[in-house]
């Protein structure tokens, strides 16, 4: 089994963590287009508007990726004056599945500082409530990151070195920083630390949706083990309905097949202990900033035992409030 590192102690007051339960949904890809793929309906979330800015090299690009994973519509490097037009797109029916919009604005746009105040005020007049998120880091750390990536700072030019460019940008953005709804100092953050902070603050607060999505898949060992699986469980020790003539042509989706698989006390004990293990793992994965976890359950053909167990486990995970997808890619294969 996979071992996850311990949660970082850096989850601090930068963010507040909503708790609760709200199932979500995802349509997962399957090898067989006719294979059943089921997902629980996702609760509706009101749209949010987040404006990300801050010091170059402080992690804005990473933060934008986290918002994208949280089902926000994201646009980075946008000229500030185009923000209202971009935000207006969220009223279209085709954008309804996004939980909000995150705009990345920074000093690379020459008119940024001259336009940002007017743009934010314009958005407020239109009824939006933009949340301004300012990312920063210590000067020494920003210089280290630029030295590592070997990319130039946006304000570097002839006669202006890296340190001077960082200090110049910090001074120019000081007033904007003072207006921010949230300031995140990423000096001591890893990518995973930053992901945790944003997830805790901006996951679907109204419905307390969990950030971790769980994919539960059955499979047959005679076909292939899913390469994307984080955990693989071999179920070939369970009673096999294939050897019962009236069950052979059915699948684990049929109740009498599932009843047969879990008929013995040992099979029921296994399921209970399996669920105990999974519910021990899930919060650890979530606190580590994981976005997706794939659990794979295998039997010989992927028709009976693996399907029955995947269904039982998937229902339990969904009822606990995790966005859950259940798929059976081998159920219709020979």
C-alpha positions as CSV (number, residue, x, y, z in Angstrom):
1,X,0.0,0.0,0.0
2,X,0.9,3.6,-0.6
3,X,2.2,5.5,2.4
4,X,1.2,9.2,2.8
5,X,3.4,11.6,4.6
6,X,2.2,13.2,7.8
7,X,0.2,16.4,7.5
8,X,2.3,19.5,7.6
9,X,2.1,21.7,10.7
10,X,1.9,24.8,8.5
11,X,-1.9,24.7,8.3
12,X,-2.4,27.9,10.3
13,X,-4.7,30.8,10.7
14,X,-4.3,31.8,7.0
15,X,-7.5,29.9,6.4
16,X,-10.6,28.6,8.2
17,X,-11.6,25.0,7.5
18,X,-15.3,24.3,7.0
19,X,-16.4,20.8,8.0
20,X,-19.4,18.8,6.9
21,X,-20.8,16.5,4.3
22,X,-22.0,17.1,0.8
23,X,-21.7,14.4,-1.9
24,X,-20.3,15.5,-5.3
25,X,-20.1,14.0,-8.7
26,X,-17.7,13.2,-11.5
27,X,-18.1,11.3,-14.8
28,X,-15.1,9.0,-14.9
29,X,-13.7,7.5,-18.1
30,X,-14.1,3.8,-18.7
31,X,-12.3,1.4,-21.0
32,X,-15.7,0.1,-22.2
33,X,-18.0,2.9,-23.3
34,X,-21.0,0.7,-22.4
35,X,-19.6,-0.1,-18.9
36,X,-21.6,1.3,-16.0
37,X,-20.2,4.5,-14.5
38,X,-22.2,6.0,-11.6
39,X,-21.7,9.2,-9.8
40,X,-23.7,10.8,-7.0
41,X,-25.3,14.2,-7.8
42,X,-23.3,17.2,-6.7
43,X,-24.8,19.9,-4.6
44,X,-25.3,23.4,-6.2
45,X,-22.8,26.0,-5.1
46,X,-23.2,29.8,-5.4
47,X,-20.6,31.4,-7.7
48,X,-17.6,33.1,-6.1
49,X,-15.2,35.7,-7.5
50,X,-11.6,35.5,-6.4
51,X,-8.9,37.9,-7.6
52,X,-5.4,36.5,-7.1
53,X,-2.4,38.9,-7.2
54,X,0.9,39.4,-5.3
55,X,4.6,39.3,-5.6
56,X,6.1,37.5,-8.6
57,X,7.5,34.2,-7.5
58,X,5.2,33.8,-4.5
59,X,3.1,31.0,-5.9
60,X,0.2,32.5,-7.8
61,X,0.4,30.0,-10.6
62,X,0.2,27.2,-8.2
63,X,-2.7,28.8,-6.4
64,X,-4.5,29.2,-9.7
65,X,-4.1,25.4,-10.4
66,X,-5.7,24.7,-7.0
67,X,-8.7,26.8,-7.8
68,X,-9.0,25.0,-11.1
69,X,-9.0,21.7,-9.2
70,X,-11.8,23.1,-7.0
71,X,-13.9,23.6,-10.1
72,X,-13.4,27.3,-10.5
73,X,-13.1,28.9,-14.0
74,X,-9.6,30.3,-14.0
75,X,-7.9,32.9,-16.2
76,X,-4.3,34.0,-15.4
77,X,-2.4,36.9,-16.9
78,X,-5.5,38.8,-17.7
79,X,-5.4,42.6,-18.3
80,X,-7.2,44.1,-15.3
81,X,-9.6,46.1,-17.5
82,X,-10.9,42.9,-19.0
83,X,-11.9,41.4,-15.7
84,X,-15.6,42.6,-15.7
85,X,-16.1,41.2,-19.2
86,X,-14.6,37.9,-18.1
87,X,-16.7,37.7,-15.0
88,X,-19.9,38.4,-17.0
89,X,-19.3,35.0,-18.7
90,X,-20.3,33.3,-15.5
91,X,-24.0,34.1,-16.1
92,X,-24.1,31.8,-19.2
93,X,-25.8,28.5,-18.7
94,X,-22.7,26.7,-20.1
95,X,-20.7,28.0,-17.1
96,X,-23.2,26.8,-14.4
97,X,-21.1,23.8,-13.4
98,X,-18.2,26.1,-12.2
99,X,-18.3,27.0,-8.5
100,X,-16.8,30.4,-9.2
101,X,-14.2,32.3,-11.1
102,X,-10.6,33.0,-10.2
103,X,-8.7,35.7,-12.0
104,X,-4.9,36.0,-11.9
105,X,-3.8,39.7,-12.2
106,X,-0.3,40.9,-11.7
107,X,2.3,43.5,-12.5
108,X,3.3,42.0,-15.8
109,X,0.4,44.0,-17.3
110,X,1.8,47.5,-17.6
111,X,-1.5,49.2,-16.7
112,X,-2.2,46.9,-13.8
113,X,-1.7,49.3,-10.9
114,X,-3.5,52.1,-12.6
115,X,-6.6,49.9,-13.4
116,X,-7.0,47.5,-10.5
117,X,-8.8,49.9,-8.1
118,X,-11.3,51.0,-10.7
119,X,-11.9,47.4,-11.8
120,X,-12.6,46.2,-8.3
121,X,-15.0,49.1,-7.7
122,X,-16.7,48.4,-11.0
123,X,-17.3,44.8,-10.0
124,X,-18.7,45.8,-6.7
125,X,-21.1,48.2,-8.3
126,X,-22.3,45.4,-10.5
127,X,-23.2,43.4,-7.4
128,X,-20.1,41.1,-7.3
129,X,-18.1,40.6,-4.1
130,X,-14.5,40.1,-5.3
131,X,-12.3,38.5,-2.7
132,X,-8.7,39.8,-3.2
133,X,-6.1,37.3,-2.4
134,X,-2.5,38.5,-2.1
135,X,0.4,36.1,-2.2
136,X,3.9,37.0,-1.0
137,X,7.1,35.6,0.3
138,X,10.3,36.8,1.9
139,X,12.7,38.5,-0.5
140,X,15.4,35.9,0.1
141,X,13.0,33.1,-0.7
142,X,11.7,34.8,-3.9
143,X,15.3,35.2,-5.0
144,X,16.0,31.6,-4.3
145,X,13.0,30.5,-6.4
146,X,14.1,32.6,-9.3
147,X,17.6,31.3,-9.1
148,X,16.2,27.8,-9.2
149,X,13.9,28.3,-12.2
150,X,16.4,30.6,-14.0
151,X,13.6,32.8,-15.1
152,X,13.8,36.6,-15.1
153,X,11.7,38.7,-12.7
154,X,9.2,40.9,-14.6
155,X,10.8,44.1,-13.3
156,X,14.4,43.0,-14.1
157,X,16.1,45.0,-16.8
158,X,19.4,46.6,-17.5
159,X,20.7,48.3,-14.3
160,X,18.1,46.5,-12.1
161,X,19.1,43.2,-10.6
162,X,16.9,40.5,-9.1
163,X,17.0,41.8,-5.5
164,X,16.2,45.4,-6.6
165,X,13.4,44.1,-8.8
166,X,11.8,42.2,-5.9
167,X,12.0,45.2,-3.5
168,X,10.6,47.5,-6.2
169,X,7.6,45.2,-6.8
170,X,7.0,44.9,-3.0
171,X,6.9,48.7,-2.6
172,X,4.6,49.2,-5.6
173,X,2.1,46.6,-4.4
174,X,2.1,47.7,-0.7
175,X,-1.1,49.6,-1.0
176,X,-2.9,46.7,-2.8
177,X,-1.7,44.3,-0.1
178,X,-3.3,46.5,2.5
179,X,-6.6,46.1,0.7
180,X,-6.5,42.3,0.5
181,X,-9.1,40.1,2.0
182,X,-6.5,37.4,2.5
183,X,-2.7,37.5,2.6
184,X,-0.8,34.3,2.2
185,X,2.9,34.3,2.9
186,X,4.3,31.2,1.2
187,X,7.9,31.5,2.4
188,X,7.9,28.3,4.3
189,X,5.2,26.6,2.3
190,X,5.6,23.6,0.0
191,X,3.2,23.3,-3.0
192,X,1.1,20.9,-0.8
193,X,1.0,23.4,2.1
194,X,-0.3,26.1,-0.2
195,X,-2.9,23.7,-1.7
196,X,-4.2,22.9,1.8
197,X,-4.6,26.5,2.8
198,X,-6.6,27.3,-0.3
199,X,-8.7,24.2,-0.1
200,X,-9.7,24.8,3.5
201,X,-10.7,28.4,2.8
202,X,-12.3,28.1,-0.6
203,X,-13.9,24.7,-0.9
204,X,-17.7,24.9,-1.2
205,X,-18.3,26.6,2.2
206,X,-22.0,26.8,1.9
207,X,-22.5,23.1,1.5
208,X,-19.3,22.1,3.3
209,X,-18.2,19.9,0.3
210,X,-15.0,17.9,0.8
211,X,-12.1,18.7,-1.5
212,X,-11.0,15.0,-1.9
213,X,-12.7,13.2,-4.7
214,X,-12.8,9.4,-4.5
215,X,-12.9,7.1,-7.5
216,X,-13.9,3.5,-6.7
217,X,-13.3,1.0,-9.5
218,X,-13.7,-2.7,-9.9
219,X,-11.5,-4.6,-12.3
220,X,-10.6,-8.1,-13.5
221,X,-7.0,-9.4,-13.0
222,X,-7.2,-11.3,-16.2
223,X,-7.7,-7.9,-18.0
224,X,-5.4,-5.4,-16.3
225,X,-4.8,-3.7,-12.9
226,X,-5.7,0.0,-13.2
227,X,-2.4,1.9,-13.4
228,X,-4.0,5.0,-11.9
229,X,-5.0,3.2,-8.7
230,X,-3.6,4.5,-5.4
231,X,-4.7,1.4,-3.5
232,X,-5.4,-2.1,-5.0
233,X,-7.3,-4.8,-3.1
234,X,-7.3,-8.4,-4.3
235,X,-10.7,-10.0,-3.5
236,X,-10.1,-13.4,-5.0
237,X,-10.4,-15.0,-1.6
238,X,-14.2,-14.2,-1.4
239,X,-16.9,-16.7,-2.4
240,X,-17.1,-16.7,-6.2
241,X,-20.6,-16.5,-7.8
242,X,-19.1,-17.7,-11.1
243,X,-19.4,-21.3,-9.9
244,X,-23.1,-21.0,-9.1
245,X,-24.9,-21.6,-12.4
246,X,-27.8,-19.3,-11.6
247,X,-25.5,-16.4,-10.7
248,X,-22.8,-16.9,-13.4
249,X,-24.4,-14.6,-16.0
250,X,-25.3,-11.9,-13.5
251,X,-23.0,-9.3,-12.0
252,X,-22.2,-7.7,-8.7
253,X,-24.8,-5.1,-9.4
254,X,-27.5,-7.8,-8.9
255,X,-28.6,-8.1,-5.3
256,X,-28.5,-11.9,-5.2
257,X,-24.9,-11.9,-6.3
258,X,-23.9,-9.3,-3.7
259,X,-25.8,-11.4,-1.1
260,X,-23.8,-14.4,-2.1
261,X,-20.5,-12.6,-1.9
262,X,-21.2,-11.3,1.6
263,X,-23.0,-14.4,2.9
264,X,-20.2,-15.7,5.1
265,X,-19.3,-14.1,8.5
266,X,-15.7,-13.7,7.3
267,X,-16.8,-11.8,4.2
268,X,-18.9,-9.4,6.3
269,X,-16.0,-9.0,8.8
270,X,-13.7,-8.2,5.9
271,X,-16.0,-5.5,4.5
272,X,-16.3,-3.9,8.0
273,X,-12.5,-3.9,8.5
274,X,-11.9,-2.7,4.9
275,X,-14.2,0.3,5.5
276,X,-12.5,1.0,8.8
277,X,-9.2,1.2,7.0
278,X,-10.5,3.4,4.2
279,X,-12.2,5.9,6.6
280,X,-8.9,6.1,8.5
281,X,-7.0,6.9,5.3
282,X,-9.4,9.4,3.7
283,X,-9.0,12.3,6.3
284,X,-5.2,11.8,6.2
285,X,-5.2,12.1,2.4
286,X,-7.5,15.1,2.5
287,X,-5.4,16.9,5.1
288,X,-2.4,16.3,2.9
289,X,-4.0,18.3,0.1
290,X,-4.8,15.3,-2.1
291,X,-7.5,16.2,-4.8
292,X,-8.2,12.6,-6.0
293,X,-7.9,9.1,-4.6
294,X,-8.5,6.0,-6.6
295,X,-9.4,2.7,-4.9
296,X,-9.4,-0.4,-7.1
297,X,-11.0,-3.7,-6.2
298,X,-10.1,-6.8,-8.3
299,X,-11.4,-10.3,-8.8
300,X,-10.7,-12.7,-11.6
301,X,-13.0,-11.3,-14.3
302,X,-14.2,-8.0,-12.9
303,X,-17.9,-9.2,-13.0
304,X,-19.0,-10.4,-9.6
305,X,-16.9,-10.0,-6.4
306,X,-15.1,-6.8,-7.3
307,X,-18.3,-5.2,-8.5
308,X,-20.2,-6.1,-5.3
309,X,-17.4,-4.8,-3.0
310,X,-16.9,-1.6,-5.1
311,X,-20.6,-0.8,-4.8
312,X,-20.7,-1.4,-1.1
313,X,-17.5,0.7,-0.4
314,X,-18.6,3.4,-2.8
315,X,-22.0,3.8,-1.1
316,X,-20.3,4.1,2.3
317,X,-17.8,6.7,1.1
318,X,-20.5,8.8,-0.5
319,X,-22.7,8.6,2.6
320,X,-19.8,10.0,4.5
321,X,-19.9,13.1,2.3
322,X,-17.0,12.5,-0.1
323,X,-17.6,13.2,-3.8
324,X,-17.6,9.7,-5.1
325,X,-17.5,8.0,-8.5
326,X,-18.1,4.3,-9.0
327,X,-17.0,2.6,-12.2
328,X,-16.9,-0.9,-13.6
329,X,-14.7,-1.0,-16.7
330,X,-14.5,-4.8,-17.1
331,X,-18.1,-5.7,-16.2
332,X,-19.1,-6.3,-19.8
333,X,-15.8,-7.9,-21.0
334,X,-15.6,-11.6,-21.6
